[in-house]
Amino acid sequence: MIRRGHWVEGRPLTEAELEVLTAAADGLSAQETADKLFKSRHTVIAQRRTIQAKLGARNLSNAIALAYRRRVLQPPGVR
């Protein structure tokens, strides 16, 4: 589950960024995410970089961890 319009570092993650972040948290590769969301791989990679910048993360794994800690994402099965 994702929280829509959640503000991070003064800038909100967009719906598209939240979808990409969720796919990454589900373990999908950039290509798998692109195929699932009907985007180019290049777009997914660019959105991952933007997500990392907005969260102040060092890498994608760190971005996912920060998203869970800040409750931008919630673990599956948690309401």
PyMOL Python script that loads the backbone (N, CA, C, O; Angstrom):
from pymol import cmd

cmd.read_pdbstr("""\
ATOM      1  N   MET A   1       0.847  -1.176   0.000  1.00  0.00           N
ATOM      2  CA  MET A   1       0.000   0.000   0.000  1.00  0.00           C
ATOM      3  C   MET A   1       0.891   1.237   0.000  1.00  0.00           C
ATOM      4  O   MET A   1       1.915   1.275   0.683  1.00  0.00           O
ATOM      5  N   ILE A   2       0.495   2.249  -0.771  1.00  0.00           N
ATOM      6  CA  ILE A   2       1.256   3.485  -0.813  1.00  0.00           C
ATOM      7  C   ILE A   2       0.378   4.640  -0.351  1.00  0.00           C
ATOM      8  O   ILE A   2      -0.846   4.604  -0.475  1.00  0.00           O
ATOM      9  N   ARG A   3       1.018   5.642   0.172  1.00  0.00           N
ATOM     10  CA  ARG A   3       0.294   6.829   0.631  1.00  0.00           C
ATOM     11  C   ARG A   3       0.409   7.898  -0.441  1.00  0.00           C
ATOM     12  O   ARG A   3       1.500   8.392  -0.725  1.00  0.00           O
ATOM     13  N   ARG A   4      -0.691   8.242  -1.015  1.00  0.00           N
ATOM     14  CA  ARG A   4      -0.732   9.198  -2.127  1.00  0.00           C
ATOM     15  C   ARG A   4      -0.336  10.601  -1.682  1.00  0.00           C
ATOM     16  O   ARG A   4      -0.704  11.053  -0.598  1.00  0.00           O
ATOM     17  N   GLY A   5       0.428  11.285  -2.548  1.00  0.00           N
ATOM     18  CA  GLY A   5       0.780  12.673  -2.299  1.00  0.00           C
ATOM     19  C   GLY A   5       1.647  12.893  -1.080  1.00  0.00           C
ATOM     20  O   GLY A   5       1.641  13.982  -0.506  1.00  0.00           O
ATOM     21  N   HIS A   6       2.391  11.880  -0.674  1.00  0.00           N
ATOM     22  CA  HIS A   6       3.218  11.996   0.528  1.00  0.00           C
ATOM     23  C   HIS A   6       4.400  12.927   0.258  1.00  0.00           C
ATOM     24  O   HIS A   6       5.126  12.743  -0.719  1.00  0.00           O
ATOM     25  N   TRP A   7       4.591  13.912   1.108  1.00  0.00           N
ATOM     26  CA  TRP A   7       5.671  14.877   0.957  1.00  0.00           C
ATOM     27  C   TRP A   7       6.962  14.326   1.543  1.00  0.00           C
ATOM     28  O   TRP A   7       6.987  13.814   2.662  1.00  0.00           O
ATOM     29  N   VAL A   8       8.011  14.440   0.781  1.00  0.00           N
ATOM     30  CA  VAL A   8       9.325  13.983   1.213  1.00  0.00           C
ATOM     31  C   VAL A   8      10.324  15.072   0.876  1.00  0.00           C
ATOM     32  O   VAL A   8      10.373  15.550  -0.257  1.00  0.00           O
ATOM     33  N   GLU A   9      11.124  15.468   1.866  1.00  0.00           N
ATOM     34  CA  GLU A   9      12.138  16.501   1.649  1.00  0.00           C
ATOM     35  C   GLU A   9      11.536  17.736   0.980  1.00  0.00           C
ATOM     36  O   GLU A   9      12.185  18.374   0.151  1.00  0.00           O
ATOM     37  N   GLY A  10      10.310  18.070   1.335  1.00  0.00           N
ATOM     38  CA  GLY A  10       9.672  19.270   0.799  1.00  0.00           C
ATOM     39  C   GLY A  10       9.111  19.118  -0.596  1.00  0.00           C
ATOM     40  O   GLY A  10       8.487  20.044  -1.114  1.00  0.00           O
ATOM     41  N   ARG A  11       9.321  17.956  -1.221  1.00  0.00           N
ATOM     42  CA  ARG A  11       8.808  17.721  -2.573  1.00  0.00           C
ATOM     43  C   ARG A  11       8.031  16.407  -2.575  1.00  0.00           C
ATOM     44  O   ARG A  11       8.536  15.391  -2.096  1.00  0.00           O
ATOM     45  N   PRO A  12       6.813  16.416  -3.107  1.00  0.00           N
ATOM     46  CA  PRO A  12       6.027  15.183  -3.106  1.00  0.00           C
ATOM     47  C   PRO A  12       6.508  14.195  -4.159  1.00  0.00           C
ATOM     48  O   PRO A  12       6.984  14.590  -5.223  1.00  0.00           O
ATOM     49  N   LEU A  13       6.381  12.918  -3.856  1.00  0.00           N
ATOM     50  CA  LEU A  13       6.594  11.900  -4.873  1.00  0.00           C
ATOM     51  C   LEU A  13       5.345  11.882  -5.743  1.00  0.00           C
ATOM     52  O   LEU A  13       4.225  11.927  -5.234  1.00  0.00           O
ATOM     53  N   THR A  14       5.538  11.818  -7.042  1.00  0.00           N
ATOM     54  CA  THR A  14       4.405  11.774  -7.959  1.00  0.00           C
ATOM     55  C   THR A  14       3.791  10.378  -7.961  1.00  0.00           C
ATOM     56  O   THR A  14       4.386   9.427  -7.455  1.00  0.00           O
ATOM     57  N   GLU A  15       2.602  10.267  -8.531  1.00  0.00           N
ATOM     58  CA  GLU A  15       1.963   8.948  -8.672  1.00  0.00           C
ATOM     59  C   GLU A  15       2.890   7.996  -9.421  1.00  0.00           C
ATOM     60  O   GLU A  15       3.055   6.842  -9.026  1.00  0.00           O
ATOM     61  N   ALA A  16       3.494   8.485 -10.503  1.00  0.00           N
ATOM     62  CA  ALA A  16       4.390   7.646 -11.306  1.00  0.00           C
ATOM     63  C   ALA A  16       5.590   7.185 -10.485  1.00  0.00           C
ATOM     64  O   ALA A  16       5.997   6.026 -10.576  1.00  0.00           O
ATOM     65  N   GLU A  17       6.155   8.082  -9.689  1.00  0.00           N
ATOM     66  CA  GLU A  17       7.295   7.720  -8.840  1.00  0.00           C
ATOM     67  C   GLU A  17       6.889   6.703  -7.778  1.00  0.00           C
ATOM     68  O   GLU A  17       7.651   5.786  -7.472  1.00  0.00           O
ATOM     69  N   LEU A  18       5.699   6.861  -7.218  1.00  0.00           N
ATOM     70  CA  LEU A  18       5.218   5.903  -6.230  1.00  0.00           C
ATOM     71  C   LEU A  18       5.021   4.519  -6.848  1.00  0.00           C
ATOM     72  O   LEU A  18       5.300   3.506  -6.206  1.00  0.00           O
ATOM     73  N   GLU A  19       4.546   4.474  -8.080  1.00  0.00           N
ATOM     74  CA  GLU A  19       4.393   3.186  -8.769  1.00  0.00           C
ATOM     75  C   GLU A  19       5.744   2.529  -8.995  1.00  0.00           C
ATOM     76  O   GLU A  19       5.893   1.324  -8.792  1.00  0.00           O
ATOM     77  N   VAL A  20       6.731   3.315  -9.415  1.00  0.00           N
ATOM     78  CA  VAL A  20       8.075   2.780  -9.650  1.00  0.00           C
ATOM     79  C   VAL A  20       8.701   2.330  -8.333  1.00  0.00           C
ATOM     80  O   VAL A  20       9.336   1.277  -8.277  1.00  0.00           O
ATOM     81  N   LEU A  21       8.529   3.109  -7.287  1.00  0.00           N
ATOM     82  CA  LEU A  21       9.063   2.752  -5.976  1.00  0.00           C
ATOM     83  C   LEU A  21       8.432   1.461  -5.463  1.00  0.00           C
ATOM     84  O   LEU A  21       9.127   0.606  -4.915  1.00  0.00           O
ATOM     85  N   THR A  22       7.131   1.318  -5.634  1.00  0.00           N
ATOM     86  CA  THR A  22       6.441   0.103  -5.217  1.00  0.00           C
ATOM     87  C   THR A  22       6.948  -1.110  -5.989  1.00  0.00           C
ATOM     88  O   THR A  22       7.160  -2.175  -5.409  1.00  0.00           O
ATOM     89  N   ALA A  23       7.140  -0.952  -7.280  1.00  0.00           N
ATOM     90  CA  ALA A  23       7.660  -2.052  -8.098  1.00  0.00           C
ATOM     91  C   ALA A  23       9.060  -2.450  -7.638  1.00  0.00           C
ATOM     92  O   ALA A  23       9.376  -3.637  -7.569  1.00  0.00           O
ATOM     93  N   ALA A  24       9.898  -1.462  -7.323  1.00  0.00           N
ATOM     94  CA  ALA A  24      11.247  -1.753  -6.828  1.00  0.00           C
ATOM     95  C   ALA A  24      11.171  -2.480  -5.491  1.00  0.00           C
ATOM     96  O   ALA A  24      11.920  -3.428  -5.255  1.00  0.00           O
ATOM     97  N   ALA A  25      10.275  -2.043  -4.622  1.00  0.00           N
ATOM     98  CA  ALA A  25      10.120  -2.699  -3.322  1.00  0.00           C
ATOM     99  C   ALA A  25       9.623  -4.132  -3.487  1.00  0.00           C
ATOM    100  O   ALA A  25       9.897  -4.984  -2.643  1.00  0.00           O
ATOM    101  N   ASP A  26       8.898  -4.398  -4.562  1.00  0.00           N
ATOM    102  CA  ASP A  26       8.424  -5.749  -4.863  1.00  0.00           C
ATOM    103  C   ASP A  26       9.505  -6.598  -5.527  1.00  0.00           C
ATOM    104  O   ASP A  26       9.284  -7.773  -5.821  1.00  0.00           O
ATOM    105  N   GLY A  27      10.684  -5.998  -5.763  1.00  0.00           N
ATOM    106  CA  GLY A  27      11.805  -6.743  -6.316  1.00  0.00           C
ATOM    107  C   GLY A  27      11.894  -6.766  -7.829  1.00  0.00           C
ATOM    108  O   GLY A  27      12.673  -7.539  -8.387  1.00  0.00           O
ATOM    109  N   LEU A  28      11.108  -5.929  -8.510  1.00  0.00           N
ATOM    110  CA  LEU A  28      11.151  -5.914  -9.969  1.00  0.00           C
ATOM    111  C   LEU A  28      12.377  -5.150 -10.464  1.00  0.00           C
ATOM    112  O   LEU A  28      12.777  -4.144  -9.878  1.00  0.00           O
ATOM    113  N   SER A  29      12.959  -5.642 -11.538  1.00  0.00           N
ATOM    114  CA  SER A  29      14.082  -4.950 -12.172  1.00  0.00           C
ATOM    115  C   SER A  29      13.548  -3.738 -12.922  1.00  0.00           C
ATOM    116  O   SER A  29      12.337  -3.558 -13.050  1.00  0.00           O
ATOM    117  N   ALA A  30      14.457  -2.914 -13.414  1.00  0.00           N
ATOM    118  CA  ALA A  30      14.041  -1.741 -14.184  1.00  0.00           C
ATOM    119  C   ALA A  30      13.261  -2.170 -15.429  1.00  0.00           C
ATOM    120  O   ALA A  30      12.248  -1.559 -15.769  1.00  0.00           O
ATOM    121  N   GLN A  31      13.730  -3.216 -16.105  1.00  0.00           N
ATOM    122  CA  GLN A  31      13.038  -3.680 -17.305  1.00  0.00           C
ATOM    123  C   GLN A  31      11.675  -4.273 -16.975  1.00  0.00           C
ATOM    124  O   GLN A  31      10.703  -4.028 -17.690  1.00  0.00           O
ATOM    125  N   GLU A  32      11.595  -5.050 -15.902  1.00  0.00           N
ATOM    126  CA  GLU A  32      10.314  -5.625 -15.487  1.00  0.00           C
ATOM    127  C   GLU A  32       9.327  -4.531 -15.097  1.00  0.00           C
ATOM    128  O   GLU A  32       8.139  -4.615 -15.408  1.00  0.00           O
ATOM    129  N   THR A  33       9.825  -3.509 -14.417  1.00  0.00           N
ATOM    130  CA  THR A  33       8.979  -2.370 -14.043  1.00  0.00           C
ATOM    131  C   THR A  33       8.489  -1.653 -15.289  1.00  0.00           C
ATOM    132  O   THR A  33       7.311  -1.310 -15.393  1.00  0.00           O
ATOM    133  N   ALA A  34       9.394  -1.428 -16.232  1.00  0.00           N
ATOM    134  CA  ALA A  34       9.021  -0.757 -17.487  1.00  0.00           C
ATOM    135  C   ALA A  34       7.932  -1.537 -18.221  1.00  0.00           C
ATOM    136  O   ALA A  34       6.961  -0.954 -18.703  1.00  0.00           O
ATOM    137  N   ASP A  35       8.099  -2.845 -18.300  1.00  0.00           N
ATOM    138  CA  ASP A  35       7.102  -3.679 -18.977  1.00  0.00           C
ATOM    139  C   ASP A  35       5.755  -3.626 -18.256  1.00  0.00           C
ATOM    140  O   ASP A  35       4.712  -3.511 -18.899  1.00  0.00           O
ATOM    141  N   LYS A  36       5.772  -3.706 -16.943  1.00  0.00           N
ATOM    142  CA  LYS A  36       4.547  -3.703 -16.146  1.00  0.00           C
ATOM    143  C   LYS A  36       3.799  -2.371 -16.247  1.00  0.00           C
ATOM    144  O   LYS A  36       2.571  -2.339 -16.323  1.00  0.00           O
ATOM    145  N   LEU A  37       4.559  -1.276 -16.247  1.00  0.00           N
ATOM    146  CA  LEU A  37       3.946   0.058 -16.231  1.00  0.00           C
ATOM    147  C   LEU A  37       3.851   0.701 -17.620  1.00  0.00           C
ATOM    148  O   LEU A  37       3.440   1.854 -17.752  1.00  0.00           O
ATOM    149  N   PHE A  38       4.238  -0.059 -18.656  1.00  0.00           N
ATOM    150  CA  PHE A  38       4.185   0.442 -20.034  1.00  0.00           C
ATOM    151  C   PHE A  38       5.001   1.716 -20.219  1.00  0.00           C
ATOM    152  O   PHE A  38       4.533   2.704 -20.784  1.00  0.00           O
ATOM    153  N   LYS A  39       6.243   1.659 -19.721  1.00  0.00           N
ATOM    154  CA  LYS A  39       7.183   2.777 -19.835  1.00  0.00           C
ATOM    155  C   LYS A  39       8.462   2.254 -20.455  1.00  0.00           C
ATOM    156  O   LYS A  39       8.656   1.044 -20.580  1.00  0.00           O
ATOM    157  N   SER A  40       9.327   3.163 -20.840  1.00  0.00           N
ATOM    158  CA  SER A  40      10.642   2.730 -21.302  1.00  0.00           C
ATOM    159  C   SER A  40      11.539   2.460 -20.093  1.00  0.00           C
ATOM    160  O   SER A  40      11.333   3.020 -19.016  1.00  0.00           O
ATOM    161  N   ARG A  41      12.523   1.604 -20.285  1.00  0.00           N
ATOM    162  CA  ARG A  41      13.484   1.303 -19.217  1.00  0.00           C
ATOM    163  C   ARG A  41      14.195   2.593 -18.792  1.00  0.00           C
ATOM    164  O   ARG A  41      14.447   2.810 -17.607  1.00  0.00           O
ATOM    165  N   HIS A  42      14.513   3.441 -19.772  1.00  0.00           N
ATOM    166  CA  HIS A  42      15.193   4.708 -19.495  1.00  0.00           C
ATOM    167  C   HIS A  42      14.354   5.579 -18.555  1.00  0.00           C
ATOM    168  O   HIS A  42      14.890   6.186 -17.628  1.00  0.00           O
ATOM    169  N   THR A  43      13.050   5.641 -18.790  1.00  0.00           N
ATOM    170  CA  THR A  43      12.157   6.430 -17.937  1.00  0.00           C
ATOM    171  C   THR A  43      12.147   5.893 -16.515  1.00  0.00           C
ATOM    172  O   THR A  43      12.194   6.669 -15.561  1.00  0.00           O
ATOM    173  N   VAL A  44      12.086   4.581 -16.363  1.00  0.00           N
ATOM    174  CA  VAL A  44      12.083   3.962 -15.034  1.00  0.00           C
ATOM    175  C   VAL A  44      13.381   4.285 -14.297  1.00  0.00           C
ATOM    176  O   VAL A  44      13.356   4.633 -13.116  1.00  0.00           O
ATOM    177  N   ILE A  45      14.507   4.171 -14.988  1.00  0.00           N
ATOM    178  CA  ILE A  45      15.804   4.472 -14.362  1.00  0.00           C
ATOM    179  C   ILE A  45      15.860   5.933 -13.932  1.00  0.00           C
ATOM    180  O   ILE A  45      16.348   6.243 -12.844  1.00  0.00           O
ATOM    181  N   ALA A  46      15.363   6.835 -14.780  1.00  0.00           N
ATOM    182  CA  ALA A  46      15.352   8.259 -14.438  1.00  0.00           C
ATOM    183  C   ALA A  46      14.449   8.512 -13.232  1.00  0.00           C
ATOM    184  O   ALA A  46      14.800   9.298 -12.353  1.00  0.00           O
ATOM    185  N   GLN A  47      13.298   7.859 -13.183  1.00  0.00           N
ATOM    186  CA  GLN A  47      12.398   8.048 -12.052  1.00  0.00           C
ATOM    187  C   GLN A  47      13.005   7.484 -10.770  1.00  0.00           C
ATOM    188  O   GLN A  47      12.817   8.053  -9.694  1.00  0.00           O
ATOM    189  N   ARG A  48      13.727   6.373 -10.873  1.00  0.00           N
ATOM    190  CA  ARG A  48      14.407   5.831  -9.687  1.00  0.00           C
ATOM    191  C   ARG A  48      15.425   6.829  -9.144  1.00  0.00           C
ATOM    192  O   ARG A  48      15.541   6.994  -7.930  1.00  0.00           O
ATOM    193  N   ARG A  49      16.159   7.491 -10.025  1.00  0.00           N
ATOM    194  CA  ARG A  49      17.135   8.503  -9.587  1.00  0.00           C
ATOM    195  C   ARG A  49      16.433   9.669  -8.893  1.00  0.00           C
ATOM    196  O   ARG A  49      16.904  10.164  -7.869  1.00  0.00           O
ATOM    197  N   THR A  50      15.321  10.097  -9.449  1.00  0.00           N
ATOM    198  CA  THR A  50      14.562  11.195  -8.858  1.00  0.00           C
ATOM    199  C   THR A  50      14.034  10.798  -7.479  1.00  0.00           C
ATOM    200  O   THR A  50      14.071  11.598  -6.544  1.00  0.00           O
ATOM    201  N   ILE A  51      13.545   9.572  -7.354  1.00  0.00           N
ATOM    202  CA  ILE A  51      13.062   9.065  -6.068  1.00  0.00           C
ATOM    203  C   ILE A  51      14.191   9.102  -5.042  1.00  0.00           C
ATOM    204  O   ILE A  51      14.006   9.582  -3.924  1.00  0.00           O
ATOM    205  N   GLN A  52      15.351   8.595  -5.424  1.00  0.00           N
ATOM    206  CA  GLN A  52      16.507   8.595  -4.528  1.00  0.00           C
ATOM    207  C   GLN A  52      16.846  10.009  -4.084  1.00  0.00           C
ATOM    208  O   GLN A  52      17.124  10.236  -2.906  1.00  0.00           O
ATOM    209  N   ALA A  53      16.827  10.954  -4.999  1.00  0.00           N
ATOM    210  CA  ALA A  53      17.152  12.344  -4.663  1.00  0.00           C
ATOM    211  C   ALA A  53      16.117  12.918  -3.693  1.00  0.00           C
ATOM    212  O   ALA A  53      16.477  13.565  -2.709  1.00  0.00           O
ATOM    213  N   LYS A  54      14.844  12.684  -3.970  1.00  0.00           N
ATOM    214  CA  LYS A  54      13.791  13.220  -3.105  1.00  0.00           C
ATOM    215  C   LYS A  54      13.845  12.625  -1.704  1.00  0.00           C
ATOM    216  O   LYS A  54      13.544  13.304  -0.723  1.00  0.00           O
ATOM    217  N   LEU A  55      14.228  11.355  -1.613  1.00  0.00           N
ATOM    218  CA  LEU A  55      14.306  10.706  -0.308  1.00  0.00           C
ATOM    219  C   LEU A  55      15.649  10.935   0.380  1.00  0.00           C
ATOM    220  O   LEU A  55      15.795  10.640   1.567  1.00  0.00           O
ATOM    221  N   GLY A  56      16.635  11.459  -0.357  1.00  0.00           N
ATOM    222  CA  GLY A  56      17.968  11.641   0.197  1.00  0.00           C
ATOM    223  C   GLY A  56      18.682  10.316   0.383  1.00  0.00           C
ATOM    224  O   GLY A  56      19.456  10.140   1.324  1.00  0.00           O
ATOM    225  N   ALA A  57      18.413   9.380  -0.526  1.00  0.00           N
ATOM    226  CA  ALA A  57      18.956   8.020  -0.420  1.00  0.00           C
ATOM    227  C   ALA A  57      20.253   7.871  -1.206  1.00  0.00           C
ATOM    228  O   ALA A  57      20.484   8.556  -2.203  1.00  0.00           O
ATOM    229  N   ARG A  58      21.093   6.954  -0.725  1.00  0.00           N
ATOM    230  CA  ARG A  58      22.370   6.666  -1.394  1.00  0.00           C
ATOM    231  C   ARG A  58      22.191   5.771  -2.609  1.00  0.00           C
ATOM    232  O   ARG A  58      22.946   5.874  -3.576  1.00  0.00           O
ATOM    233  N   ASN A  59      21.189   4.887  -2.563  1.00  0.00           N
ATOM    234  CA  ASN A  59      20.936   3.959  -3.654  1.00  0.00           C
ATOM    235  C   ASN A  59      19.480   3.510  -3.574  1.00  0.00           C
ATOM    236  O   ASN A  59      18.737   3.961  -2.702  1.00  0.00           O
ATOM    237  N   LEU A  60      19.072   2.627  -4.477  1.00  0.00           N
ATOM    238  CA  LEU A  60      17.676   2.220  -4.528  1.00  0.00           C
ATOM    239  C   LEU A  60      17.265   1.439  -3.284  1.00  0.00           C
ATOM    240  O   LEU A  60      16.168   1.642  -2.763  1.00  0.00           O
ATOM    241  N   SER A  61      18.119   0.562  -2.808  1.00  0.00           N
ATOM    242  CA  SER A  61      17.796  -0.201  -1.594  1.00  0.00           C
ATOM    243  C   SER A  61      17.583   0.736  -0.406  1.00  0.00           C
ATOM    244  O   SER A  61      16.663   0.545   0.390  1.00  0.00           O
ATOM    245  N   ASN A  62      18.430   1.736  -0.297  1.00  0.00           N
ATOM    246  CA  ASN A  62      18.296   2.720   0.775  1.00  0.00           C
ATOM    247  C   ASN A  62      17.000   3.517   0.609  1.00  0.00           C
ATOM    248  O   ASN A  62      16.342   3.835   1.599  1.00  0.00           O
ATOM    249  N   ALA A  63      16.631   3.839  -0.630  1.00  0.00           N
ATOM    250  CA  ALA A  63      15.384   4.568  -0.895  1.00  0.00           C
ATOM    251  C   ALA A  63      14.177   3.750  -0.436  1.00  0.00           C
ATOM    252  O   ALA A  63      13.242   4.294   0.153  1.00  0.00           O
ATOM    253  N   ILE A  64      14.198   2.449  -0.705  1.00  0.00           N
ATOM    254  CA  ILE A  64      13.098   1.578  -0.286  1.00  0.00           C
ATOM    255  C   ILE A  64      13.017   1.539   1.238  1.00  0.00           C
ATOM    256  O   ILE A  64      11.932   1.662   1.807  1.00  0.00           O
ATOM    257  N   ALA A  65      14.157   1.370   1.896  1.00  0.00           N
ATOM    258  CA  ALA A  65      14.187   1.335   3.361  1.00  0.00           C
ATOM    259  C   ALA A  65      13.663   2.645   3.945  1.00  0.00           C
ATOM    260  O   ALA A  65      12.861   2.631   4.878  1.00  0.00           O
ATOM    261  N   LEU A  66      14.110   3.771   3.403  1.00  0.00           N
ATOM    262  CA  LEU A  66      13.646   5.072   3.886  1.00  0.00           C
ATOM    263  C   LEU A  66      12.149   5.245   3.657  1.00  0.00           C
ATOM    264  O   LEU A  66      11.451   5.812   4.497  1.00  0.00           O
ATOM    265  N   ALA A  67      11.660   4.761   2.527  1.00  0.00           N
ATOM    266  CA  ALA A  67      10.231   4.875   2.221  1.00  0.00           C
ATOM    267  C   ALA A  67       9.397   4.107   3.241  1.00  0.00           C
ATOM    268  O   ALA A  67       8.341   4.582   3.658  1.00  0.00           O
ATOM    269  N   TYR A  68       9.860   2.928   3.645  1.00  0.00           N
ATOM    270  CA  TYR A  68       9.139   2.176   4.677  1.00  0.00           C
ATOM    271  C   TYR A  68       9.216   2.896   6.025  1.00  0.00           C
ATOM    272  O   TYR A  68       8.212   2.997   6.730  1.00  0.00           O
ATOM    273  N   ARG A  69      10.393   3.393   6.382  1.00  0.00           N
ATOM    274  CA  ARG A  69      10.552   4.090   7.668  1.00  0.00           C
ATOM    275  C   ARG A  69       9.687   5.341   7.750  1.00  0.00           C
ATOM    276  O   ARG A  69       9.114   5.645   8.796  1.00  0.00           O
ATOM    277  N   ARG A  70       9.601   6.060   6.640  1.00  0.00           N
ATOM    278  CA  ARG A  70       8.829   7.307   6.617  1.00  0.00           C
ATOM    279  C   ARG A  70       7.358   7.075   6.288  1.00  0.00           C
ATOM    280  O   ARG A  70       6.577   8.020   6.176  1.00  0.00           O
ATOM    281  N   ARG A  71       6.999   5.819   6.135  1.00  0.00           N
ATOM    282  CA  ARG A  71       5.639   5.408   5.854  1.00  0.00           C
ATOM    283  C   ARG A  71       5.112   5.935   4.518  1.00  0.00           C
ATOM    284  O   ARG A  71       3.914   6.165   4.349  1.00  0.00           O
ATOM    285  N   VAL A  72       6.027   6.118   3.590  1.00  0.00           N
ATOM    286  CA  VAL A  72       5.624   6.418   2.214  1.00  0.00           C
ATOM    287  C   VAL A  72       5.073   5.127   1.623  1.00  0.00           C
ATOM    288  O   VAL A  72       4.100   5.145   0.870  1.00  0.00           O
ATOM    289  N   LEU A  73       5.701   4.008   1.969  1.00  0.00           N
ATOM    290  CA  LEU A  73       5.232   2.669   1.616  1.00  0.00           C
ATOM    291  C   LEU A  73       4.908   1.929   2.897  1.00  0.00           C
ATOM    292  O   LEU A  73       5.509   2.179   3.942  1.00  0.00           O
ATOM    293  N   GLN A  74       3.967   1.028   2.811  1.00  0.00           N
ATOM    294  CA  GLN A  74       3.655   0.165   3.942  1.00  0.00           C
ATOM    295  C   GLN A  74       3.889  -1.266   3.518  1.00  0.00           C
ATOM    296  O   GLN A  74       3.568  -1.629   2.387  1.00  0.00           O
ATOM    297  N   PRO A  75       4.440  -2.092   4.395  1.00  0.00           N
ATOM    298  CA  PRO A  75       4.661  -3.496   4.066  1.00  0.00           C
ATOM    299  C   PRO A  75       3.345  -4.163   3.674  1.00  0.00           C
ATOM    300  O   PRO A  75       2.289  -3.793   4.186  1.00  0.00           O
ATOM    301  N   PRO A  76       3.400  -5.152   2.762  1.00  0.00           N
ATOM    302  CA  PRO A  76       2.171  -5.855   2.383  1.00  0.00           C
ATOM    303  C   PRO A  76       1.470  -6.437   3.603  1.00  0.00           C
ATOM    304  O   PRO A  76       2.119  -6.957   4.511  1.00  0.00           O
ATOM    305  N   GLY A  77       0.153  -6.347   3.621  1.00  0.00           N
ATOM    306  CA  GLY A  77      -0.626  -6.892   4.718  1.00  0.00           C
ATOM    307  C   GLY A  77      -0.807  -5.954   5.900  1.00  0.00           C
ATOM    308  O   GLY A  77      -1.512  -6.291   6.851  1.00  0.00           O
ATOM    309  N   VAL A  78      -0.179  -4.773   5.854  1.00  0.00           N
ATOM    310  CA  VAL A  78      -0.305  -3.794   6.938  1.00  0.00           C
ATOM    311  C   VAL A  78      -1.291  -2.723   6.494  1.00  0.00           C
ATOM    312  O   VAL A  78      -1.214  -2.216   5.375  1.00  0.00           O
ATOM    313  N   ARG A  79      -2.218  -2.387   7.387  1.00  0.00           N
ATOM    314  CA  ARG A  79      -3.189  -1.342   7.057  1.00  0.00           C
ATOM    315  C   ARG A  79      -3.038  -0.164   7.954  1.00  0.00           C
ATOM    316  O   ARG A  79      -3.774   0.813   7.820  1.00  0.00           O
TER     317      ARG A  79
END
""", "prot")
cmd.dss("prot")
cmd.show_as("cartoon", "prot")
cmd.util.cbc("prot")
cmd.orient("prot")
